[in-house]
Amino acid sequence: MLRGLVLVLGVLVILVGVSLVIMPGWWLNMVKTSVDTSSIRLWSIAGIVFGVILLLAAAAREISMIWLMGIIGAISLVFGLVMIIEPSLFRSWTDTMFFNRPPHTQIMMAVIGGLVRIVLGALMIVAAVNRPVRVVISRGHGLPHAV
């Protein structure tokens, strides 16, 4: 079940990345309005759920790339918690990173963020499709082999 959730999340992350590349201006306007309203809490809950699913899948060894998916899940969980606990910190961070920059820099950063999300989603799909390989050292000849 966790593998299926990671697979679905990977597809969703790719779709968000593609939309960021295609429509960066729309995303920038949406982020500006959501940071100034209470909908930031909904985004934080989505980040927390995303992080928990990745951490649970990595902890249960349901997916491959356990360390990478665990680190991504932990980062997502921490950012989601920060957005809930201290939304003003997140607002000041987005102002510093995005909105206090020239428009062409904002667009470039949105496109790069979209490309990163596409790669992350592809890695999540690969991690969900591939089962983790356990290496066991055989007692007979001492050479490691996959189980």
Secondary structure by P-SEA (a helix, b strand, c coil): caaaaaaaaaaaaaaaaaaaaacaaaaaaaaaaaaaccaaaaaaaaaaaaaaaaaaaaaaccccaaaaaaaaaaaaaaaaaaaaacaaaaaaaaaaccccccaaaaaaaaaaaaaaaaaaaaaaaaaaaccbbbbbbbccccccccc
